[in-house]
Amino acid sequence: MHDLVIRGGTIVDGSGAESFTGDVAVDNGRITSVSSEPGTIGRGHREVMANGLLITPGFVDVHTHYDAQATWDAWLTPSSWHGVTTAVMGNCGVGFAPAAADRHEWLIGLMEGVEDIPGAALTAGISWDWTTYPEYLDALAGHPRVLDVGSMMTHGALRAFVMGDSGADNSPATIHDIESMRALVAEGLAAGALGFSTSRTPIHRSIWGKLVPGTTAADDEIFGIGEALAACGGRVFQFAPEHVRAIDEMPWMIELARRSGCTVSINLNQTDAAPDIWREVLEAMTSADAGNGRLVAQVAGRAIGMVLCFDGSVHPFLDHPAWLEIAALPIDQRRAAVSSSAFRERLIAEPSGLSDHMMGNAHKYFAAQGGVIDYEPDASSSIQAQAVVAGVTARQKLVESLCADGGRGMVYAPLFNYANGHLGHLAELHRHPNTRMGLSDAGAHCGVICDGAMPSFMLTHWARDRSADAIGGQLGLEHVVHRQTAQTAELYGLGDRGLLRPGLRADINIIDFDALTIGPAQMVFDFPANARRLVQRANGYVGTWCAGAQTIDHDEFTGELPGRLIRGPR
């Protein structure tokens, strides 16, 4: 008698192979049988009928920023709402360990500036039960949660810990500094770090305007850290590049992969400034990698877009006199003021530097009615185009959109991956063997980006709703599932998950694929200190299991907390 048998579902096993109708049996948190022949799997203490539903592995999201949230929040939303059973954090060079006591505030300011996680929430939520990185992992291991988490060491925290102010200010590292960093990285990897991350882009800055430590690190520093990676058999070196200069990073990437045996993973997006540079980067990576899988690009499933709203971090009127008069009011009073006709008229009539500048992009702003965002909008639905139809100025249309819904109005502004006015190039990227699914940024950009729902979006948009006649077409369901299960698990050496195969962890989703929907973007105030964050829920997850324990039942938590810390590859 099995612990659990799921019967009659459409099994998409994560391998990329063709789906089939069958049954899955689970015992002691592991998959014990997968069969395409009805009735060949014995009975279960519990049986779930999945006729007409998908059965997939739990999703493995390798690009999250739960470094702080994982120390206080057992539920790790939004990822756990979207079928994720494993999340990797510590991306882009920012994290919270190692951490000297006098660096706590600085680390919070670094994370807030780079990832837009409210500093008030970080200050109230982080307990700082650690100094070293191994102690940080121990602290994570002491918290049960709804899904598994793995962590990477980060260049920002490491450099500041070893070098103090000079490290924080990106001064060159000495031979002694590099040796100290190498030793600490080796210690962190031995304790269970899945890899190391850094940032090389000037976009990433602290709240004080300073670059992330490591942004300008010389090759000897990078290769010194690489020696620690080599000593433990490689693992992952992840980094965020300056997109228009990503091709310039290739020489050290290639050399690091060669010397250390690690997988070098670069964030890759399309920019308006250089809309075809991604192709040059990918071609260079592919040529240098020669099929070894050591040079890979993380790519998103949609445009990296800002959600402009008065409750968020960014909107065009941040410097407008009318906004400055109400910005510090309690939120209810502020929303009331925003909803008044007098306020709207001032925003329309009175200029300000930021709004005048941002209006130049009105052709790439799209109103999100009730928070419902079209992630591949047509130019005809832009604020500028709609203003022409309505016979008003684009500024007036933008103000109306932001002031809608009692001051909760939202406008979607694609930032990366939308230079062509469609997502066709992402179809090419997602079919490329040197790319991996990533960049959901779950847990981060709380007041301006809402991409933690990316796993569900890949299913609904790419595998179901996108027209086959659109540029790039659709992506096959089996391919989409493979992209965010077996393939992402393999990137971090997590060979115990990502497939529906006997002997592997029972990380499983049952999904009503036909009915799966992503809810509207909402600003909620549920972080410590009542801090804000943008979230989107999903409808259609009939069940999610992590290590054999059901965590989601018809889109709601069951209360089970089977998630644990992942220590190193397995």
N, C-alpha and C positions, 0 to 999 in steps of 0.2 A: 504494500500500500504506500503510494507516494505521498509526500507532504502536500503537493499541489500538482494538478494537471490542468493545463489550459487547452481546450479542445476546439478544433474546427476553424481556427483562424487562418488568415493569409500570412504565412511566415515569410518575412523578409529578414534573412538571417544575419545580415551585416557584411557578408562576404562580397556582395555585388552580384552574386548568382541570381538566377531567375527565381521569383517567389513561387511558393507552392502552398496548397492547403494542407494543414496538418496539426499535430498536437505537440505540446511541450510538457515534460515532466520535471519537477523540481524536488530535491531532497537536501536537507541540511544546508540550504543557501546556495546550492550548486545545481546546474542543469544536469540531469541524469539521462534524459532521452529526448530526442527530436525525431518525429516520425511523420512521413507523408502518407502512411497507411492507417486509416481510421481503425481504431479498436486494437491496435498492436501494443499500445501503451496501457499498462494496468490502471486500476482505479486509484483515486487520490482521496486523502482525508478531506481535501477541499477541491472542488472542480469548478472551473470557470468556462462557460460557453462563449466562444469568441467568433461565432459565425458572422461573416460579413465584416469583421474587424481585422486590422493589421496587428501582427505580433512582431515586434522589433527588439533588438537589444536596447538597453538604456543608452542614452546619448552621452558622449564624452566630449565636453567642451573644454578645449585646451587654452582658451584665451579669456580668462576672467580676472577680476580684481577684488576678490573676497578676502584679501589679506587681513583686514580689520574685522569685517562683518562676521567672518568665520569664528572669531573669538567671542562673539556675544549672541549670535543668531543661529539657532538650531535649524531653521527652516530654509535659509539661503534662497529666498525668492529674489528675483523672478525665475532663476534657473530651474528650481524644483517644480514649478508650474508647467514647464515645457519639456518634460521627459528626460531631463539631465540627471544622471545618476553618478557621474564623476565630473569634477571641475578642477582644472589646473589654474592656480593663481601665482602671483609673483611675476607678472609680465611687465615688459617695457621699463625695467630698471628701477621700479619703485616698490618699496615694501617697508616692513617694520622690524627687521632683524638682520644683523645684530644691531642693538640699540643701547648706547650708553644713556644713563639717566638724564644727562643734560642735553640730549638730542631728541627727546620725545616731542617737544613742541615743533622742532625743526622738521622732523619726519612727517608730522601731521601736516605742516604747511607745504611740504613737498608733494604729498599725496593729494592734498586738496587742490593745489595748483595744476598738477598734471592730469588728475583723473576726476576732478570736480566732485569729490566726495565731501560732504559738508564737514568742515573742521569741528563744529560743535558736536556732531555725532561721534567723530573719532575721539575727541577729548573725553566725552561722557562714556563712550562704549569700551574703549581699550583699557584693559586692566594692567598692562605692562608687567606680566608675570614672567618676564624673561630679560636677559641681557644678550646672551649669545644666540646664534641661530639654532643650535640643537635644543636650547631651552625653549625657543619659540615653537619648535615642532612638538616638544613635550606638552606645551600649553595647548596647542591645537588638538593633540591626542587626548587630552582630558575632557573634551567637549563632545558628547554625542550629537549627531546631526542627521538630517534627512538624506544626505547623499555623501559620497566619498569626496575628499579633497586631497590634492597634492600641491606642493609648493616648490617654487624655485627661489634660489638666492638672488638678490637684486644688487646691482652695481651702486645705486644711489646710497642705500643704507650701508653697504660694505665700505665704500670709499670714505664716507663721513666717519665711520667707526674707527677705521685705521688711521686716517690722516687728519681728522678734526676739521677745522675751518678751511685748511688748504685743500683737503679732499672735497669738501662741500662746494668750494669755489672753483673746482676744476683745474687746480694747479697741477703741473706735471708730477707724476709719481716717481719717487726715488727707487733705487734697487731694493732698499730695505722695505719700502712701502709695498712694492710688488710681491716680495717674498711673504710679507705678512698677509696680504690679500690671498695669495695662493694657498697658504696654510689654512686660512679660515674657510676658503671655499672647499678645500679637501675635507675639512672637519664637517662642514655642512652637508656635503655629498655623502659622507660616511654615515651621517645621522639620518639621511633619507631625502635630501633635496633631489628633485627631478631634473634639475638643470640650473642654468644661470641666465639672467637677462640684463639687458642694458638699453639705453636710448641714445640715438645719434641724431635726433631731430631738434631743431631750435623751437619747434612748437611746444615741446614739453618743458615747462618751467614751473617753479614753485610759486606760491602766492606773492613772493617778494620779487618775482621776475627773473630769478636765477635759473640757469640751465641745470638739468638733472646731472648730478655728479657722474662722470664717465662719458658724457656727450662728446668730449674732445680727447678722450683717452688715446694715447699713442699705441702703436702696434706692440711695443714690448710689454705694456700693461695687459693688453688683450691676450697676447700669447702666454704671458705668465699665468693668467687665470686659466687659459686653455690647458696648461700643464696639469692643473688639478683635475680638469675634466678627463684628460687622457689617462691619468692614474686610476680612475674608477671605470674606465671602459667607454668613455665618450659622453653619453647623455645629450642634452639639448642646450644650445646656446641661442637664445631668442633675443631679437632686438627690433626696435622701431627706428627706421631710417628717415632721413629727410627725403621725401619721395622724389623730388626732381634731381637729387644727387645719389640716388640708390645705386646707380651703375658704378659710381666711384668707389663704393664699398666692396666691390667684388674681389679685388686682389687679396685683402686680408681675410675675407670670408672663405675664399678658396684655400688659403694657406692655413687658417685655423682648422678647417675641417680635415685637411691633410695631416696636420701635426697631431691633433688631439683625437681624431676618430669620432668627434661629436657630430651631431646633426645641427647645422646652422639654419635657423628659421627666421626669415625676414618678413615683416609686415609689408604687404604689397597692395597698394590702392592706385586707382587712376586719379590724376589731378587735372584740374582745368588748365593749369599753367603748362603742363607737358602731358597731354592726353594719351600719348603713345609710348611714353618712357617705360611703362610696365612691360611692354612687349620686349624691349631691349634687355631689360633686367632678366626676364624669364628666359630669353634665348641664351644670355650669357651664363645663367645658372645651369641650364640644361646642358650646354656644351661642356662646361667645366666639370659637372657632376658625373657625366658619362654613365648614367643609369645606376649610380651607387646609392641614391636616396639620401645623401648627406647635405645637400643644399636644397631647401624647400622654402616656398613662399606661403605664408598664411594669407588667405583671402576671405573677404566677407561675402555674405549672401545677398547683400543689397547695398545701396548707397549709404555711406556714413553721413548721416544727416542730422542737423540741429533741429530740435523742436523749440521754436520761438514761442514764448508765452510770458505773461506778466508774473506768473508764479515761479518762473524758472531762472536760470542763470544768465540767459542771453535773450535780448530782444532789441529792436532797433531804437528804442527810446530811453535807454539807460542813462543818457546824459541830457535828456530833455527837461527843461525847467518844470513842466507840469508833473512829470514822473518824480523828479527829485523832491517835490513838495509832499508826496504821499508814500515814497518808497519805504520809509521807516515805520509806517502805521501798522497796527495789527492786521492780519491778512483779511479778516472780514471787512474792516473799514476800508482797506485798500481796494478790495474787489468792488465795494459799493462806489468808491470814487471813480474807479475805472469804468464802471457801467454808466456813469452820468454822461449826458449829451454835452455838457460844458467841457468835460475832460477830453472827450473825443474831438471836439471842435478845436481845442488848443493843440492837440497832437497833429491835426491836419494843417492848421494854419501857421503854427510857429515852427521855424526850422531848428534843427540841432545838428551838430557835426556828424554824429554816428548815424542818425536816421537818414540824413541826406546821402551819406556814403552807402549805406545798406540798400537804399532804394534803387541803386544801380543794378541790383540783382533781383528785382521784382519778377523778372521772367523765370526765375528759378525758385520762387516761393509758392507754396501750395497750401491753401486753407485746409485744415483738418477739422471737418464738422463733427462736433461732439467727441473730439479726440480720435476719430477714425482716420488713419493715415493711409493714403495710397502711396506705396513704396516704389511704384514705377509709373508716375503720373505723366500724362501727355501735356505737351506745352500749351495746349488749348485750355487747360484747367488752371494755369498759373494765375497768380494775383494780377499780373500785368494784363494777361489776355482777358480775364474776367472783368477787369476794370474797363477795358475797351467796350466789351459787350454791354456793361451797365451804364456807360457814358459818364464815368467818374474817373478821377485820377487814381493811379496805382497806390499812392499814399493813402487816399481815402479808403480804398478797398482793403488795404493792409490793416489800417486802424479798425475798421469794422470787424475784420476777422479776429483780431486779437482781443477786442472788447466783447466778443460774443460770449454766450453761455455764462452770463453773470461775471464777466471778467476772467473766465477760465479759457478763453479761446486760444487755439494753437495753430501755428503755421509751420509746415514742414519745409526745411531748406536743405536740400542735398548739398553736401560739402565735397565729398570724394565719390568717385565711381559714377558720376552722372554728367560727365562732360559732353556725352553724345545725346543726352536726353532720353536714354534708355539703358537697360542693364545687359545688353547683348554681349558686351565684352566679358562679363562675369561668367556667362555660359562657357566661353572658351577657356577661361581660367579654371573653372571647376572641372573641366574635362582633362586638364593637363596633369601628367604624372608627377610633376615637381611642385604641385600646390597641395595645400591641406586646408580643410575647413577651419576657420577661426574668426577672430576679431569681433566676437559678440560683445566684448567688453562688459559682460554681466557684472553687476556690482559697482560699476563706475559711471562717470559722466551723469550723475544723478539729476542734475538740473537742466540738461541740454540734449542728451542722447538717450534713446530708449530702445536699445538693440539686444537686450537680454532674451528676447523672444525669438532670436534668430533660428534656433533649431526647429521651431514650429513653422516659421516662415519658409524655410527650405522645403518643407513638405507641402504647405498650402500653395505657395506661389510657384515654385520651380517644378514640382512634381505633379501638380494638379491644375492650377488655375491659369498659368501663363499660356498664351496662345502658342500652338505649335508653329504658327506662321510668323510669330514675332522674330525679330533679329536674334539669332542664337537659339531660338526654339525653346523647348522644355528640356528638363533633365529627368532621366528615368528615375522612378521611385527607388529601385534597387541601388542605383548609383548614389542618390541623395542619402539614403540610409547608410550605405557603406562609408560615405564621406564623413559622417559624424558618429561613427561607431568603431568599426575595426580599424579604419585608417587613422583616426585621431588617437585611438588607444595605442596603436603600433608606434606612433611618433614618439611617445614617451615610454616605450618599452613595457606597456601594461598588457602583457600577453594573457592575463587571466580574465579579460573582459572584452567587450566589443563584438562578440559573435554569439549566436545561439548554437552552442555546441556542447555536447556532453563533457563534463569536467570543468567547464568555465563557470564563473559567478552567475548567479541568477539575477542579473540586472536586466529587467524586461519592461517593455511598454506594450500595453494593449490600447490601440488608437482607433477611434471612429474616423477613418480617413476622409470619408465623404462629408462628414459634418464638422470636421476640425476647423475651428476659427480662432483668430487672435483678437482679443478685445481691444477697446480703445486705449490710447495712452492716457494715463491718469497721474496727476500729481498727488501723492499721499504724504502724510507727515507721521510716519511710523518708525523712524530711526530714533536712536537715543537723542535726548534733548529736543524731541519732536521735530527733528530735521527732515527736510523734504527729499523726495526722490520720485522720478518718473518710473512707472511700471506698466506692464501689459500682462494680463492673464490670458489663459487659453481655455477653450472649451472643446472637449473631444478626447481627453485622456481618460479612458475608461478605467485604466489601472496602471500604476507604475510600481515596480518591485525593485528594491535595492538589496542585494545579497539575500534574496528570497523572502524578504519582509515587504509587505505591501505598504507603500508610503502614500499613494494617491488612489482614491476611489471616486471615480466620476468627478474629477477636477478638484476634489477636496482632500485635505490631509487626513490620514487615518490616525495620526498620533505616534506612529512607529518612527523610531530614530536609529536606524541600523548603520548609518554612515560613519566611516572612520577615516583616520589620516592614512594616506598612502605613503609609505617610506620606501622610496627608490623603486626602480623597475622590478617587474616580476614576470 
